Amino acid sequence: MITEKSKAIIKEEMLALPKEVREAVELSNWEKISEEIGKKYLLDEDEIETLQLETASFLLGLVDEDAYPRDIEDEVGTSREEAEKISGEIFEKIFEPIDSAITENIKRSGKDKSPKPDQTIDFILSGGDYSNFLEERETQTPSGSPLVGGEESSRPTKRGVGEGQNQTNAPVKPRTITDIKSKFTV
C-alpha cells in the first residue's frame, strides 16, 4: 500500500495534469486495482508499493508505454514475462478505462467551447485523436530524459533572494521521473 507521503506527492504532481486527465485518474480507483493486481501476482507489500509508484509515474506522463513493462521488471524485480502480464492487466483495467474517460471528458467539455483552428486541423490529421483538445501541461518529459535515452539531468533547485545566487529569468528544466521518484520512500 502506498505511504501517506507518497500519496501526497502523487496528489501534488497530479495537479499539474490537465483537468480532464486529472478527473479521469481520480475516478479510476487505480490504487486499489493495482494493489489487487500485485496481490494476484504474489508481490509482497514493498513490491506492490513499487508497482503503484510505477503506475503513478505512467499516469503522470513520466513513463511511456514501451518503458512501463521494463520499469516493472527492473523496479519491482519480476521476470520479463511476469512484468508483461502485469503491465497488460494494468493497461486493461486501469489505463484503457482512464483513456476512455478522458476522451468522454474532452467531448463533454468541448461542447461549450469553440476549438482553435490548429486543434481542429490536428484532430482531423490525427484521425480523431481527442488529446488534441487537452490543454498543454506545464511540465513535459524532456527529450533528454533518461526515459528516452538521454542524459539524466539534475533537479533544479529553488534559490531565494539573498542566498548569494544570481536571479535570472532563464527557463527551468522540467522535472523528470528520477526527480519525482526521488521524493518517494519505498
TAURMO-V89839 format. One line per field, one symbol per residue. ss: DSSP state (A for helix, B for strand, O for the rest). phi: phi as a letter, one per 40 degrees, with the letter a starting at -180 (. if undefined). psi: psi as a letter, one per 20 degrees, with the letter a starting at -180 (. if undefined). A space follows every 50 residues. Layout:
# TAURMO-V89839
ss=???
phi=???
psi=???
This chain:
# TAURMO-V89839
ss=OOOAAAAAAAAAAAOOOOAAAAAAAAAOOAAAAAAAAAAAOOOOAAAAAA AAAAAAAAAOOOOOAAAAAAAAAAAAOOOAAAAAAAAAAAAAAAAAAAAA AAAAAAAAAAOOOOOOAAAAAAAAAAOOOAAAAOOOOOOOOOOOOAAAOO OOOOOOOOOOOOOOOOOOOOOOOOOOAAAAAOOOOO
phi=.cccccdccccccccccddccdccccccgccccccccccdcfccdccccc dcccccccccgcbcdccdccccdcccgbccccccccccccdccbccccdc ccdcccccccccbcccdcccccccccghccccccccccbbcccccccbgc ccbcccbcbccgcgbccbbccccccbdcccccccbb
psi=qprhgggggggghhhiqqghggggghiikhggghgggghhjkqrghhggg ghhhghhghikiprhhhghhhggghhkrrgghhggghghgggiggghggg hggggggghihiqpqqghggghgghikkoiiiiqqpqhpqoqhjqihkja qpqqpqqpprpjjjqpprkqqppqqrhhgghihqp.
